[in-house]
Amino acid sequence: MSDMTEAPDAAARARAQEFSGPNFDLLSGVSLRLSVEAGSTSMPLAELLALSEGSVVELNRQAGELLDVMVNGTIVAKGEIVTIDGRYGIRVVEVATANQRAAGVERR
């Protein structure tokens, strides 16, 4: 983990300016739920009910692998965990393509 001290770069500011105009202004205040998924697993109900404090559940992702950044259940990017003033954050490493985002919608 590392401290996040970088401000948005010029390229990020330029991308943000691409989204301007009356239609975007209308939607720009809409709140969306952003979440980060560290991994998942499946287990029988009996194993789930047997979980207790201190139990460890193995996930389907390797340590050090990029995490999925999701908005309303759709993958929009991949990133890595950072700390910001003692709190967790996510540094975006790659932004999902339109095809990757569409594939995420189809899986739901």
C-alpha positions in Angstrom: 0.0 0.0 0.0 1.1 3.5 -0.6 0.1 7.1 0.2 -2.0 8.8 -2.5 -0.5 12.2 -2.9 -0.9 12.8 -6.6 -3.4 15.4 -8.0 -5.4 14.5 -11.1 -3.1 14.8 -14.1 -3.7 17.0 -17.2 -4.9 14.1 -19.2 -7.6 13.3 -16.6 -8.7 17.0 -16.6 -8.9 16.9 -20.4 -11.0 13.8 -20.4 -13.4 15.4 -17.9 -13.8 18.4 -20.2 -14.9 16.1 -23.0 -18.1 15.5 -21.0 -19.6 18.9 -21.1 -22.8 20.5 -22.5 -26.4 20.7 -21.4 -27.0 16.9 -21.4 -24.1 16.1 -19.2 -24.8 19.1 -16.9 -28.3 17.6 -16.4 -26.9 14.3 -15.2 -23.7 15.4 -13.5 -25.3 15.6 -10.1 -26.7 12.1 -10.1 -25.1 10.0 -7.4 -23.8 6.5 -8.3 -22.5 3.8 -6.0 -18.9 3.0 -6.6 -17.5 -0.2 -5.0 -14.4 -2.2 -5.1 -14.5 -6.0 -5.3 -11.5 -7.9 -3.8 -12.8 -11.3 -5.0 -15.6 -13.8 -4.5 -16.1 -17.5 -3.8 -18.9 -20.1 -3.6 -19.5 -22.4 -0.7 -22.2 -24.7 0.6 -24.7 -23.3 3.0 -23.4 -25.6 5.8 -19.9 -24.0 5.4 -21.4 -20.5 5.4 -23.4 -21.3 8.6 -20.2 -22.7 10.2 -18.3 -19.4 9.8 -17.3 -17.7 13.1 -15.1 -14.9 14.3 -11.6 -15.6 13.0 -12.7 -17.8 10.1 -10.8 -17.3 6.9 -12.5 -17.5 3.5 -10.3 -18.0 0.4 -11.3 -15.7 -2.5 -10.8 -16.3 -6.2 -8.2 -13.6 -6.7 -4.4 -13.7 -6.3 -2.7 -11.4 -3.8 -1.4 -8.4 -5.6 -3.9 -8.7 -8.5 -5.7 -5.6 -9.5 -9.2 -5.1 -8.0 -12.4 -4.5 -9.9 -13.8 -0.9 -9.6 -17.5 -1.1 -10.1 -20.3 1.4 -10.5 -23.8 0.1 -10.0 -22.5 -3.4 -10.5 -20.7 -2.8 -13.8 -16.9 -2.9 -14.0 -15.6 0.5 -15.0 -11.9 0.1 -14.1 -9.2 -1.9 -12.3 -7.1 -0.5 -9.5 -5.0 -1.0 -6.5 -5.5 -0.2 -2.8 -3.8 2.9 -1.4 -4.1 4.7 1.9 -5.1 8.3 2.1 -4.7 9.9 5.5 -5.3 6.6 7.2 -8.3 5.6 5.1 -8.4 3.1 2.2 -8.6 4.4 -1.4 -8.3 3.0 -4.8 -5.8 4.1 -7.5 -7.2 3.5 -11.0 -4.6 1.6 -13.0 -6.7 0.9 -16.1 -10.1 2.0 -17.3 -12.4 -0.6 -18.8 -13.2 -0.5 -22.5 -16.8 -0.1 -23.7 -16.7 -3.9 -24.6 -15.6 -4.8 -21.1 -18.3 -2.7 -19.5 -21.0 -4.2 -21.9 -19.8 -7.7 -21.0 -20.3 -6.9 -17.3 -23.9 -5.7 -18.0 -24.7 -8.9 -19.9 -23.5 -11.1 -17.0 -26.1 -9.6 -14.6 
